[in-house]
């Protein structure tokens, strides 16, 4: 008789303190020791926000579902086409900025225009700036409720980035992960 493998809930932090204009994105790393297959990921992560990124088996997922259905991990980039609420929308006209954070170290953070078209987020007629923030993103450490967190705080997007989709890339546990972000209209 084969024994079933159980999953464990991750000890997730509350996250860094956010200003009113900061939009937080939790980068949740799920080790294979926690979830034995994609179907068990939700039991490890609870109920993340739609824009949070769940990293499992070296790939990014968002937890989403149609109304009335149980949320589950949905793969990139299709998730953004089926569930537009999974795209982080940062609006410079509202002085919004993004805060990506994790309990798991991540590094090599870059950002550039995305080549994933999305009917919910039409591209502006202008050329997308290579960097929507005009300065490199830096990973720093912060402590929140006694927990060490790895945090990237962006500045407000530059005006030329309005109406463009961007791809953030970072390395976590040796894997390159690449979620999307849209710079919203004013």
C-alpha positions in Angstrom: 0.0 0.0 0.0 1.3 3.4 -0.9 1.3 6.2 1.7 0.0 9.6 0.8 2.4 12.5 1.0 1.2 15.3 3.2 1.8 19.0 2.6 2.8 21.6 5.1 1.6 25.2 5.3 4.4 27.7 4.8 5.3 30.1 7.6 4.6 33.3 5.6 5.4 36.7 7.0 3.0 39.7 7.2 5.2 41.7 4.9 6.8 45.1 5.0 5.0 48.2 6.1 3.6 49.9 3.0 2.8 53.5 2.4 -0.7 54.4 1.1 0.6 54.7 -2.4 2.7 51.5 -2.4 1.3 48.3 -4.0 2.8 45.1 -2.4 3.5 41.9 -4.3 4.5 38.9 -2.2 6.9 36.6 -4.0 6.1 33.2 -2.3 8.6 30.5 -2.8 7.1 27.0 -2.4 9.8 24.3 -2.0 9.1 20.8 -3.4 9.2 19.5 0.2 6.0 21.5 0.9 4.0 20.7 -2.2 4.4 17.4 -4.0 2.9 18.6 -7.3 1.1 21.7 -8.5 -2.2 20.5 -7.1 -0.9 20.8 -3.5 0.5 24.4 -3.8 -2.7 26.1 -2.5 -2.5 24.1 0.8 1.0 25.6 1.3 0.3 29.2 0.5 -3.2 29.9 1.9 -5.0 32.6 -0.1 -2.5 35.0 -1.7 -3.6 38.2 -3.5 -4.2 37.8 -7.2 -1.1 39.9 -8.0 1.2 37.9 -5.6 3.6 35.6 -7.4 3.8 31.9 -6.3 7.1 30.4 -7.3 7.0 26.6 -7.7 9.3 24.3 -9.6 11.1 27.3 -11.0 8.0 28.9 -12.6 5.8 31.8 -11.6 2.1 31.3 -10.9 -0.8 33.5 -9.8 -3.7 32.0 -7.7 -6.9 32.8 -9.5 -10.3 31.4 -10.6 -13.5 32.3 -12.2 -16.2 33.6 -9.7 -17.7 30.8 -7.7 -14.7 28.5 -8.3 -11.8 27.5 -6.0 -8.7 29.4 -6.7 -5.7 27.5 -8.0 -2.2 28.2 -9.4 -2.4 29.5 -13.0 0.7 29.6 -15.2 2.3 32.6 -16.9 1.7 34.2 -19.3 -1.8 32.8 -20.0 -3.0 33.6 -16.5 -2.9 37.4 -17.3 -5.1 36.8 -20.4 -7.7 34.8 -18.5 -7.5 36.7 -15.2 -6.6 40.4 -15.7 -6.8 41.0 -12.0 -3.5 39.1 -11.7 -1.6 41.9 -13.4 -0.1 44.5 -11.1 -1.2 47.9 -12.3 0.9 50.8 -11.1 -0.3 54.3 -11.9 2.2 57.1 -11.9 -0.6 59.8 -11.9 -1.6 58.4 -8.5 2.1 58.4 -7.3 1.9 54.7 -7.0 4.9 52.5 -6.7 5.5 48.7 -6.4 7.0 46.8 -3.5 8.1 43.2 -4.3 9.0 41.2 -1.2 9.8 37.7 0.0 10.9 35.6 2.9 13.2 33.9 0.4 16.3 35.7 -0.9 16.0 36.9 -4.5 18.5 38.8 -6.7 19.4 40.1 -10.1 16.2 42.1 -10.5 15.7 43.7 -13.9 12.7 45.2 -15.7 12.0 45.8 -19.3 9.1 45.9 -21.8 7.1 42.7 -22.0 6.3 40.9 -25.3 3.1 39.3 -23.9 0.2 41.1 -25.5 -3.0 41.4 -23.4 -6.3 42.6 -24.6 -7.2 44.0 -21.2 -4.0 46.2 -21.2 -3.5 47.7 -24.6 -0.1 49.1 -25.4 0.2 52.8 -25.9 1.2 54.2 -29.4 4.5 55.4 -27.9 7.7 53.5 -27.7 8.0 51.8 -24.3 11.0 53.1 -22.3 13.4 50.3 -21.5 12.9 51.0 -17.7 9.6 52.3 -16.4 11.3 53.7 -13.3 14.3 55.4 -14.8 16.6 53.8 -12.2 17.8 50.2 -11.3 15.8 48.2 -8.8 17.7 47.1 -5.7 17.0 44.3 -3.3 17.3 45.4 0.3 16.6 43.6 3.6 14.0 44.8 6.0 12.7 43.4 9.3 9.0 43.2 9.9 7.6 41.6 13.1 11.0 40.1 13.8 11.2 38.5 10.3 13.9 39.2 7.8 12.4 40.1 4.4 14.0 40.7 1.0 12.4 43.8 -0.5 12.5 45.9 -3.7 10.8 49.3 -3.5 10.3 51.0 -6.8 10.0 54.7 -7.5 6.9 56.0 -9.2 6.9 55.1 -13.0 8.1 57.7 -15.3 5.4 59.4 -17.5 6.7 57.7 -20.7 5.9 54.3 -19.2 2.1 54.9 -19.1 0.2 52.4 -21.2 3.0 49.8 -21.4 3.3 46.3 -20.0 6.6 45.4 -18.4 8.3 42.2 -17.3 10.2 42.1 -14.0 12.8 39.4 -13.8 14.6 38.1 -10.8 16.5 35.0 -9.6 15.1 33.0 -6.7 16.6 29.6 -5.6 18.7 29.6 -8.8 15.7 30.0 -11.1 14.9 33.0 -13.3 11.3 34.2 -12.6 9.5 36.8 -14.7 6.1 38.2 -13.7 4.4 41.2 -15.5 3.4 44.7 -14.5 1.4 47.4 -16.3 1.9 51.1 -16.0 -1.7 52.4 -15.8 -3.3 55.3 -17.6 -3.5 58.6 -15.7 
